[in-house]
């Protein structure tokens, strides 16, 4: 089951469930988070809660998308309680280059590897541990809180001081922490883990700075397990024409870590198990327009799609105007 959050023409919040090629209104429901809490209380799955509440009239989600009425597939009234985080060096790349990548990493001498390649090799060797064992921890970064979360169709805003504004097509896991501090996975969604790759390239220690950018999510939330082989496309449109396009792969078949291992190394920290908090954790990518020498411009549109996730995630780029920040001593 896939879910979408949106507002109707009068501004009232709704949740819609995909039924085949159409969407139906989930009765008596205003948010996905509401469904998640109801499922935790009932010790049931979200799909079961949706079935109990029932489906109503058909909703034209495509029209809502065109009119700017789609919301991120998760949100809450207090954006400070949404944590946006991610991990990298987790994907093997395309099937055509996988063997070559293994040979390159496996044959290199340890002292000649960069820190990035060392971490990538650690994932290859122990990112998919045997059942009951703990694998190696991956790269991890903080992206921001819910104020940085951008909905489908809404502009991804790049700060005026940025050196670059680049897309990263990824899959994100979406979680809520239960009353007893236990993490519950709500589902998965497409994400654009928007970053500044030029800044990162200056010095790898600038990675933290380069990640403090908005990210977009959605439109559809997949309940249940992530398909093991996710195939999609990432593209940049300029003046309604394709400027750049490339396939991207995700899912555990195309990763050096299991989802469970990535989840473990995020939620092992007690600070990320605070009751009521929401987490959007992005699992990395192997496809970037930056790697092909492409530089996005103001007004370009990023588009990420994968058949398993239904509607594409589409966001225009907006370059922010310079702003002065004044620090006041109290």
C-alpha positions in Angstrom: 0.0 0.0 0.0 1.2 3.5 -0.9 0.1 6.6 0.9 0.1 10.3 0.0 -0.5 13.4 2.1 -2.2 16.4 0.6 -4.6 19.3 1.1 -7.9 19.6 -0.7 -9.0 22.7 -2.6 -10.2 24.3 0.7 -6.9 23.7 2.5 -8.1 20.8 4.6 -5.5 18.0 5.1 -6.1 14.5 3.7 -4.4 11.2 3.3 -5.0 9.1 0.2 -4.2 5.5 -0.5 -3.2 4.1 -3.9 -5.6 1.5 -5.2 -4.3 0.3 -8.5 -4.0 3.3 -10.8 -6.1 5.6 -8.6 -6.1 7.1 -5.1 -8.9 6.9 -2.5 -9.5 9.1 0.5 -8.6 7.5 3.8 -11.6 8.3 6.0 -11.2 10.1 9.3 -7.5 10.7 8.8 -5.5 13.9 8.5 -1.9 12.6 8.6 0.3 9.6 8.1 1.8 10.2 11.5 -1.7 9.9 13.0 -2.0 6.5 11.3 1.4 5.4 12.7 0.5 6.3 16.3 -2.8 4.5 15.9 -1.0 1.4 14.6 1.4 1.5 17.6 -1.4 1.8 20.1 -3.3 -1.1 18.4 -0.2 -3.2 17.9 -1.1 -3.5 14.3 0.2 -2.5 10.9 -0.7 0.9 9.2 -2.4 -0.9 6.3 -4.7 -2.6 8.8 -5.6 0.7 10.4 -6.3 2.1 6.9 -8.6 -0.8 6.2 -10.5 -0.4 9.4 -11.0 3.3 8.8 -12.1 2.6 5.3 -11.5 4.3 1.9 -13.8 6.9 0.5 -14.1 8.9 -2.7 -11.5 9.0 -5.4 -8.9 11.8 -5.1 -7.2 13.3 -8.2 -3.6 13.3 -6.8 -2.1 14.2 -10.2 -4.3 17.4 -10.2 -3.3 18.2 -6.6 0.4 17.8 -7.6 0.0 20.2 -10.5 -1.8 22.7 -8.2 1.0 22.5 -5.5 -1.2 20.8 -2.9 0.9 17.7 -2.2 2.7 17.5 1.2 5.8 15.5 2.2 4.7 11.9 3.1 5.5 12.6 6.7 5.3 15.8 8.8 4.4 16.9 12.3 3.2 20.1 14.0 6.6 20.7 15.5 9.4 20.6 12.9 12.1 20.5 15.6 11.0 16.9 16.3 11.8 15.7 12.8 15.4 14.6 12.3 16.9 14.5 8.7 19.9 12.3 8.5 21.7 10.1 6.0 24.5 7.7 5.2 26.8 7.3 2.3 29.3 5.0 0.6 26.6 2.3 0.8 25.9 1.6 -2.9 27.8 -0.6 -5.3 27.0 1.4 -8.4 25.4 0.1 -11.6 25.5 -3.6 -12.4 27.9 -2.9 -15.3 30.6 -1.4 -13.1 30.2 -3.6 -10.0 32.9 -6.1 -10.8 35.3 -3.4 -11.8 34.7 -1.6 -8.6 35.3 -4.7 -6.5 38.6 -5.3 -8.3 39.7 -1.7 -7.9 39.1 -1.7 -4.2 40.2 -5.2 -3.5 43.5 -4.9 -5.3 44.6 -1.6 -3.9 47.1 -1.4 -1.1 45.6 -0.2 2.2 47.9 2.8 2.6 47.1 4.1 -0.9 43.3 4.2 -0.3 41.5 7.4 0.5 39.4 7.4 3.7 36.3 7.2 1.5 37.6 4.1 -0.3 38.6 2.5 3.0 35.1 3.0 4.4 33.6 1.7 1.2 35.7 -1.4 1.4 34.6 -1.9 5.1 31.0 -1.9 3.9 31.8 -4.5 1.2 33.5 -6.7 3.7 31.1 -6.4 6.6 28.0 -4.3 5.7 25.8 -7.4 5.3 26.4 -9.4 8.5 25.0 -12.8 9.3 21.7 -12.9 11.0 22.1 -11.9 14.7 25.5 -10.3 14.1 26.3 -6.6 13.9 27.9 -5.2 10.8 30.4 -2.4 10.3 29.0 1.1 10.9 28.7 3.3 7.8 29.4 7.0 7.1 26.7 9.1 8.8 25.7 12.8 8.5 23.1 15.2 9.9 21.1 17.2 7.4 18.7 19.3 9.5 15.3 19.2 11.1 11.8 19.3 9.7 12.1 23.0 8.7 14.5 21.7 5.9 11.9 19.2 4.6 10.5 20.1 1.2 7.3 18.7 -0.3 6.8 17.4 -3.9 6.6 20.3 -6.4 8.0 22.8 -3.9 11.3 24.7 -4.5 14.5 23.3 -3.2 16.2 26.5 -1.9 19.9 26.8 -2.1 21.6 29.4 0.1 23.3 32.3 -1.6 26.6 31.3 -0.1 26.5 27.8 -1.6 29.1 26.8 -4.2 26.8 24.3 -5.9 23.2 23.0 -5.8 23.2 19.3 -6.7 20.7 16.4 -6.6 21.1 13.0 -4.9 18.5 10.5 -5.8 18.0 8.3 -2.8 15.6 6.1 -0.8 14.7 7.3 2.7 13.4 5.3 5.6 10.8 7.0 7.6 10.4 6.3 11.3 8.6 7.3 14.5 9.7 6.6 18.1 7.1 4.9 20.2 6.2 5.9 23.8 8.7 3.4 25.2 11.6 4.6 23.0 11.3 1.9 20.4 11.8 2.9 16.7 9.0 1.9 14.3 9.5 2.1 10.6 6.5 3.7 8.9 7.8 3.1 5.3 10.0 4.3 2.5 9.9 7.2 0.1 11.9 8.7 -2.7 14.2 11.5 -1.6 16.3 14.2 -3.1 19.2 14.5 -0.7 20.1 17.9 -2.1 23.8 18.8 -1.4 26.7 21.1 -2.2 29.2 18.8 -4.0 31.6 21.6 -4.9 32.0 22.6 -1.3 32.6 19.0 -0.3 35.2 18.6 -3.0 37.3 21.5 -1.5 38.0 19.3 1.6 36.3 16.2 2.8 36.0 17.8 6.2 33.5 20.2 4.6 31.1 17.3 4.2 29.1 18.4 7.2 28.7 21.9 5.8 27.7 20.6 2.3 24.9 18.5 3.7 23.2 21.3 5.6 20.7 21.9 2.8 17.0 21.2 2.3 15.9 17.8 1.1 12.6 16.8 -0.6 10.6 13.6 0.0 7.7 11.8 -1.7 5.2 12.0 -3.1 4.3 8.4 -2.2 5.1 6.4 1.0 5.6 2.7 0.5 4.4 0.6 3.5 6.2 -2.6 4.3 9.6 -3.8 3.2 11.7 -2.0 0.6 12.0 -4.0 -2.7 15.5 -5.6 -2.9 16.1 -4.2 -6.4 14.9 -0.6 -7.0 15.5 0.8 -10.5 14.7 4.4 -11.4 15.9 7.5 -13.2 17.2 10.9 -12.1 17.1 13.9 -14.5 17.4 17.6 -14.6 15.0 19.6 -16.8 15.9 23.1 -18.1 13.2 25.1 -19.8 11.1 21.9 -20.1 13.9 20.0 -21.9 16.0 17.2 -20.4 19.5 18.6 -19.7 20.8 15.4 -18.0 19.5 12.0 -17.2 20.9 8.8 -15.8 19.5 5.6 -14.3 19.9 4.9 -10.6 19.8 1.7 -8.6 19.0 1.1 -4.9 17.6 -1.6 -2.7 19.8 -4.2 -0.9 20.7 -6.0 -4.1 22.6 -2.9 -5.2 24.0 -2.0 -1.8 27.0 -2.9 0.3 25.0 -2.7 3.6 21.7 -4.1 4.6 18.9 -1.8 5.6 18.8 -3.4 9.0 22.5 -2.6 9.5 22.1 1.0 8.5 19.1 1.3 10.9 20.9 -0.3 13.8 23.8 2.1 13.6 21.5 5.1 13.5 19.1 4.1 16.3 21.8 2.6 18.6 22.2 6.2 19.9 19.7 7.0 22.7 19.4 10.6 21.5 17.6 9.2 18.4 15.1 7.2 20.4 13.2 10.0 22.1 9.4 9.2 22.2 7.4 11.0 19.6 10.3 12.0 17.4 10.2 11.4 13.6 13.3 10.3 11.6 13.9 10.6 7.9 17.1 8.6 7.2 18.5 8.6 3.7 20.4 5.5 2.5 22.8 6.9 -0.1 23.2 6.9 -3.9 25.7 6.1 -6.7 24.3 8.5 -9.2 25.1 12.3 -9.4 24.9 14.8 -12.2 27.9 16.5 -10.5 30.0 13.5 -11.4 29.2 14.3 -15.1 30.2 17.9 -14.9 26.7 19.3 -14.8 25.9 22.4 -12.8 22.2 23.1 -12.1 20.9 26.7 -12.4 18.1 28.7 -10.9 14.8 27.4 -12.2 16.0 24.0 -13.3 13.8 21.1 -12.2 15.1 18.0 -10.5 13.0 14.9 -11.2 13.5 11.4 -9.6 11.4 8.4 -10.4 11.2 4.7 -9.8 8.2 2.6 -10.8 7.9 1.0 -7.3 7.3 4.4 -5.8 4.6 5.6 -8.2 4.6 9.3 -8.9 8.0 11.0 -9.5 9.5 13.4 -7.1 9.8 16.8 -8.8 11.3 20.0 -7.4 12.5 23.3 -9.0 15.8 24.8 -7.9 15.6 28.3 -6.3 18.7 30.2 -5.4 18.3 32.2 -2.3 19.1 35.9 -2.2 22.0 37.0 0.1 21.0 37.8 3.7 22.9 39.2 6.6 22.8 37.5 9.9 23.4 39.8 12.9 24.5 38.3 16.2 23.3 40.2 19.3 25.0 40.0 22.7 22.5 39.8 25.5 
